[in-house]
Amino acid sequence: MLRLSHWINTLIISSACLVYSGVLLAASDGFYTGLQAGLADTHYSNVRAGLNNTTKISDNGLGKRAFFGYQFTPHWATEIGYTHYRENRFVTMNDTTQTGVLKQSSIELVGKYLWPFLQTWNAYGTLGVASLRTKTNVALAEQSTRLNARTHRAHLLWGAGLAHDITEHTALGVNWTHLRKRANVPDLDFYAATLAYHFG
């Protein structure tokens, strides 16, 4: 019985040390930077874009993001990023042939809460605000004219992710970000692979 109690106590202490060492290894305070690339889904459709059923529209494709941040503690960080989303292209064939491109990009400021676990893993959630820039370029073939419009608006965003430290300074992971739009404009979703480098 005494021997069993000894092994139980040893197991508990060893597990606690493992978790604690994992927290120390997985969380590196200081500055960090990184890149993300993956699927950017703008959720545009004929109805949402105000176009008729004869329109062909693309609403998802490759998105790219660069970010720079600072981790204050093993659990809290903040970062600023720039994201370039998929270009939405459409062609309308009716009385007037229209071709167009809708380009979107954003600058984001987010807070991040991290949960280190095991020895080299971090789960995290993000919440912040994004300044979304939208540029629309429409060409009217029959009239040989081109219409351009630009808008800048602030939107709420949130997300979640999982990162794995492959070296002392480098981490790989996956990330999801949802940008909440307003009025009749559809939301944005960005599903990406992440590569981050910690300077600390």
Sequence and secondary structure as in RCSB ss.txt:
>XXXX:A:sequence
MLRLSHWINTLIISSACLVYSGVLLAASDGFYTGLQAGLADTHYSNVRAGLNNTTKISDNGLGKRAFFGYQFTPH
WATEIGYTHYRENRFVTMNDTTQTGVLKQSSIELVGKYLWPFLQTWNAYGTLGVASLRTKTNVALAEQSTRLNAR
THRAHLLWGAGLAHDITEHTALGVNWTHLRKRANVPDLDFYAATLAYHFG
>XXXX:A:secstr
 HHHHHHHHHHHHHHHHHHHHHHHHH   EEEEEEEEEEEE    TTTTT  TTEEE  EEEEEEEEEEEE SSS
EEEEEEEEE   EEEEE SSS EEEEEEEEEEEEEEEEEEEETTTEEEEEEEEEEEEEEEEEEEETTTTEEEEEE
EEEEEEEEEEEEEEESSSSEEEEEEEEEEE  TTS  EEEEEEEEEEE  
